[in-house]
Amino acid sequence: MTVATGNLIDFNMIAAKITRIYIFLRRMVRSEDAGVDFGLWKSFIKADLICPLDLHSGRVARRPGLLTRKHDDWQATEVLTFNLRTFDPSDPVKYDFAYTGMV
């Protein structure tokens, strides 16, 4: 919390909670045979999902050039999702595990 600037909200904590929400949405909307995603919510469209972004996934996404922004913020999330849509516009979030699994 940055008390010196008068901000009483810890934005890092909010970002972490938003990332968890996007991971939850991914699990509930997408379905796959590997059993990682449940696919229980059939009324949602996979193409509308946003790729979850945290410190690790942001760092890994920068290696192959999927992300060029230096900060892991909302704009970076939009850029990453946009770049993943070039591979598969109907399901861009399916690449989440592939690029975060790179070491």
N, C-alpha and C positions, 0 to 999 in steps of 0.2 A: 504494500500500500504506500502510495507516495503522498505523505502528509505535507511535505514542503510545498507542493503545488496546489494543495487543497483538494485533491482527488481522494474520495473516500472509497472508491471502488477499485478492487484489484482486478484489472483487465486480464491478467494472465489466468486467473482463476475462471473468469467468464469464458475465455477462449477454450480452456480445457473442458469445460462443461459442454460447450457447443460442439466440440470435436466428439465427445461421447455421444451426443444426440445424433450426429451424422453417422457414426458407426452403428448405433442402434437402428436408425432408419435403413441403412445398407443391409443389415442382417434381416430385417423384417420384410423388405421389399424384394430383394434379389433372391433367386433360388438357384441352387446348383447341386450337382450330384455328389460333390465332395463333402457336403454336410456342413460347410462353414456358414452359409447363409440359409435362413429358414424359409423365406419366401411366403410368409403367412398373409401378408397384405397384398392381395391381388389387384386391388383397385388403384394402386399407385403405379406410376410409370417410371421404369428404371432410368430412362433418359433424363429425368428431372432431378435425379440424385446429385448431390454435391460430394466431391471427394474429400474425406476428412483430412485435415492437415494439422500436424503437430511438429515439434522440433525435429524429431527423427525423420518423419516422412518428408518434411521440407528439405532437409539436408540431402537425403537420398534422391529426391526429385531434381535437385540442382545438378547432380552428376551427369546424367544424360541430356541435360538441357530442357527438361520438361518444365522447369521453373527457373526464372532468371531474377525474380525479385529477391532482395536481400532479407526482407522481413516476412515472417510467417503470420500474415494478417488476412483479413477477409479478401482483399484484392488478390493475394497470392492463391487463396483457395479457388477463386473464380478463374484465374489464369491456368492453374493446374487442371481444373476440371475441363476448361476449354481445350487445352492441349490434349488431354486424354480423349476428348470427343473426336479428335481427328483420326484416332485409331478405330473407334466404334461409337458412332453417334447415338445408337440405341441403348448402349450400356457402358458409359465411360468409367464407372466406378469399379468395374470388374478388374481393372488393372491395379487396384489399390495394393493387393497382396504381392503382385508381381514386382512392382518397383520398390516397395518397402522391404521386400525380402532380399534385395541386393545389398551386399555388405562390402 
